[in-house]
Amino acid sequence: MAKKKPNLDAMSDEALLDMRMCDLKLTIRDTPLEQRIEQLNGELLHRGLKFRPHCWLSEEWFSPDGIPGIAIPFYLAHPRLMRLERKQLLEVEGGTQEWCMKILRHEAGHAIDTAFRLRRKASYRKVFGKPSAPYPEYYQPQPSSRDYVHHLEMWYAQAHPLEDFAETFAVWLRPGSRWRTRYRDWPAIKKLQTVDTYMKSINGTKPPVQSRITADPLSRIRKTLRTHYARKREHYELDYPSIYDNDLRRLFSTDPAHKRNPTAAAFLSRVRGELRRSVARWTGEYSYSIDQVVQEMIERCRELKLRVGGPQDELKRDAMILVAVRTTNFLHEGRHRVAV
């Protein structure tokens, strides 16, 4: 006998974390995802493309090799699970209309690549690189490069030739993107022109690959949400530069005159959420990873017995600058690794 659909709204976080993913009994139907997929299909139709990627719920965003469809993370199908996602990872990837559409356009790029076997073209390999290149576990972005379009955060087009194509397609597809003007003086314009040529060549034609198979559908994933989130957090704890003691001593104080002031650790803990959100917005970094940097600062401030020694508004601003500068310097020096 089929299990009854659980009342997720009535469950505590602990109870949810102990649930197997297959027992969530989620569907795309009658959720905001349904309308967003319809919007994607409308954008493809407007471009004259006779292609509609099939979509299903899974563990995360992806478009599998050989399958011209899109897997969408399960939490986007229920607001209770979106709240849990935010608590566990501090952000909800694709949780807004705009963000979700950006990712859907990107994944549609992978799906249309598969559907029309575009990566087999010699020009694809020449312009984007070898699709057969191994996927790295991490990549090192070059933020100043103009060889790639900017669409998803963290310069994701630089991760792999297949991601480069998908990102370029997403920029090409977005209504009102004005890509010809924005990228006119960038080497990346060649990639956009190549995508434009490909899309004109398949305009109104049916794709040769029409498989409706799904990969790793939610209904077959038996691990618990607790295990899922433990693995996600481990994956996104990226390498960061250590926060140097001298920087913290300049920001806070060891002067006995300030011994009655709040501790630096308590101050950083209070503004932690604001620091994380602001630096994530400035740098495009993962919120969870930035939070690890702030945690490192808090722990080191506690060890150094630092206290607040100046106006707290100024301290908050300077703390934001310290985290942001450390992060962006690390990126531009080319040593930063981003998890794929």
N, C-alpha and C positions, 0 to 999 in steps of 0.2 A: 504494500500500500504506500502511495506517495506521501512524503512528509508534508505536514501543514506549513504553509508559508509563515515564517516567523514575524512577530511584531517587533521590528528593529527599534522603533521609537521608544518602546517600553523597556529596552534592555540597557543595563549599565555598560560602561566601557569594558569592565573586566569580563562580563558575560559575552560581549561581542568578540573580544579578543580570543576567547576560547572556542568560538564557532569555526567550523570548517568553511572554507570559501564556497564550496559546492552547496552548502546548506543555506546560503543567503537567499536563494530563490529569486534572483533579480532578473529583470528584463529591461530592454530599451524602450519598449512600448509605453506610452503615456508618461514619459519623462521629458525634461527639456532636451535630452539628447536626440529625441525623435525629430524635434523641430530643427536642431542644428545640422543633423544629417540631411534633412530636406533642403536646408539652405545651401549646403555643400553641393548637393545634386543640382540645385538651381544655378549655381555658379558654373558648374561644368556644362550644363545645357546652354547657358548664355554664351559660352565659348565655342559652342558647336560640337562638343564632345559627346559621342554616343557611348558613354561609359558611366556606370553607377557602381562604385565599390560596395560590396556587402559589408555590414558591420556586425560585430558581436562583442559581448562583454568578456573580459579576461582579467589578468592580474595587472597589466600595465598597457601603455600605448605601444603598438607595433603593427607592422604590415609584413607578414611572413614571406620568405622567398618562395616563389612559385604559386602564391595565392594572391589574387588581385582584390584583397579586402583589407579591412581595418579592424584591429582589436582595440577596444576602448576600456580603460580601467573601470573596474566594478564600482568604485566609490561614487562615480559621477551619476550613477543610476538611483542614488538615494541620499537625501540631505543628511540623514543621521550618520551615514558612512563618510560623508564629506567632513562632518564635524570631527569624527574619529581620525580621519586622515590628517586633518590640521593639527590635532593634538599630538599625533605620533610623529609627523614629519615637518610640522610647522608651516606647511603650505599645501595647497590643493592644486596639483598640476592640471590645468585645463578647467579650473573651477568657475571661471567667468565666461560669459558669452564670447568675448573677444579672444581670450586665451584659448578656449576650446576650438574656435574656428581656425585659429592659427595652426594648431596642432593637426586638426582634421585636414587642412589644405596640405600640410607637410606629408602626412601619411597617404593622402590621395596621390601625391607625387610618386611615392613608392609603388602604390597599387597600379597606377597607370603605366609605370615603367615595366612592371611585371606583365600587365594585361596585353601590352603591345610589343613586348620583347625589345624595348628600346635599347637596353644595355648591350645588345648584340651588335649594334651599329659601330663601325670603325670610328665615326665622328664622335660618338659618345666617349669612347676610350681616349680619344685625342683631347677632347675638351674638358672632361671631368676626371679622367684617370681610369685605372683598371678596376672594374667592379669586383673582380676576383681577389683584390687585395685583402689580406686578413683584417678583420675588425679588431682594432686595439681595445684593450680594457680601459685605457685612458688615452686622452690626446692632449696636446699642448697648443692651445690657440694662440694666434698672433693677432691681437686686436686691431693693429694698424693696417693689416692687409686689405687691399682693395681687389684682390683676386676672387673674393667670394661675396655673395649677397649677405645682407643681414636680415634675418627673419626671426627665428627662435633665439632665445638668449644663449649666452656663452659661445657665440660664433660657431654654432653647431654645424654649419656647412663645412667646416674644416675637419670634422671628425673622420670622414671617409668619403670616397667618390660617390657612393650611393646616397649619402646624406647631402652632399653637395648638389646632386641632381634634384633631390626632393625639396630642398630649401629653395633652389632656383625656380622650380615649378610653382611652389607656394607663392613666391613673390609675383610670378607671372600671372597666376590665377586670381589673386586678391582684387576685388573690384576697386577701381580708382587708385591702383598702386602707382601709376605714372612711372613705371620702371625705366622707360626710355629716357626720361628726363633725369631721374634721380641717379641712375648709374651710367649716364652718358660718358663721363670721363674715367670710368673705372674699367680695368681689364675684365671685370665680371660681366660687362655688357655682352661679351662674346657668348657667355653661357646662356644668358637670357635670350639672345637672338637664336641660339641653337634650339632651346626649348620652344620658342615661337615657331621655328621651322618645323620641328617635329609635330607640334600640335596641329599646324595647318595641314600636314601630310596625312594625319589620321582623322581629320574633321569629318564627322558624319559616318565613319566606318565602325563596324563591330570589331571588338578586340578578338584576336585569335585565342587568347587564354581566358576562359569564362568559368573557371572552377568556382564553386560556392562552398568549398570546404572551409572549415574553421580550424584554427590551431589553438590549442590550450584554452578551450572555452571554460568559462567559470564553473559550469556544471560538472566538470571533470577534475577540478583542482581540489584535492583533499586536505591540503595543509591548513592549519589554523591561521587566523588573522594575526595572532601573536607571533607565530613563526615568520609570516610574511613581513611584518614590520621590523622584526629583529634583523632579518637579512637586508632589508632596504636601508636601514640605518648604518649597518656595517659597510654597505656598498658606497654610500655617499659621504662617509667620513674621509674626506680628501686630505692630501698632504698640505699643510700650511706652514708658513714660516713661524717660528716661535716669536712671541711678543717679548721684546727685549726689556730687561729690568729698567734700563735707563729711561726708556720711553714712559714707563709707568711711574717712575719717580718724578719725572718732569710734570706728569699730569696730576699726580696726587702728592701727598706730603707725609714725611716722617717727623716733622717738627713737633716737639713736645707741646708747643703752644696750641696745637690742633687736636690734642688727645681726647677732648670731649666732643669732637665733631663726629659725624657718622663715618663708619669705615668705608673705604673705597669699594670693598666687596659688596657691602649692602647697597651702596649707591648704584653700582653697575647692575646688580640684580634687579633693582627697581626700574631702571631704564632699559633693561635687556631687550624687551620686545620692540621698543622704538628703535634702538640701535640696529637690531636685526632687520627690521622692515626697511629702514632708510638705506642701509648699506646694500641690501639686496636690490633695491630700486636703482641705486647708483651704479652698481657693478654688474648686475645681472647674475650674481652668484647664487648658489643654492642657499635658501634660508637655513636649512638644517646645518649646513657646513659653517655658515657664518656664526651660528649659535655656538658651535664648538669653539670658535675663536674667542667669543665673548666669555664662554665658560673658562677657557684657559686664562684669560685676563683676571677673572674673578678669583680663581684659585691662587694665582700668583700674587695678586694684591693681598689676599689673606695671609699668604706665607711671608710677605714682606712687611705686614702690619701697616699698610698704608691707610691714610685717612683723607677725607675731603679737606682741602685747604683753600678753596676759593669759591666764587659764586657758582652755584650748581648749574645754572643755564649755560655758563661758559664751559664747565666741565663736560656737560652732555654733548655740546657741539664738538669739543676737542676730542672726546672719546669716539664720536662718529667718524671724525676725520682720521683718527689713528687707525681704526679698523679698516676704513675704506682705502686709505693710502697704502697700508700694508698689503691689502688684497690686490689693488690695481698695480702696484709696483711689482708684485710677484707675478701677475699675469704678463705684464709687458717685458719682464726679464726672461720670459719664455720657459720658466721652470714649473709653472703651474700645470697640474694634471687634472683633467676633467673626466669624471666617470661617464662612460658611454651607456 
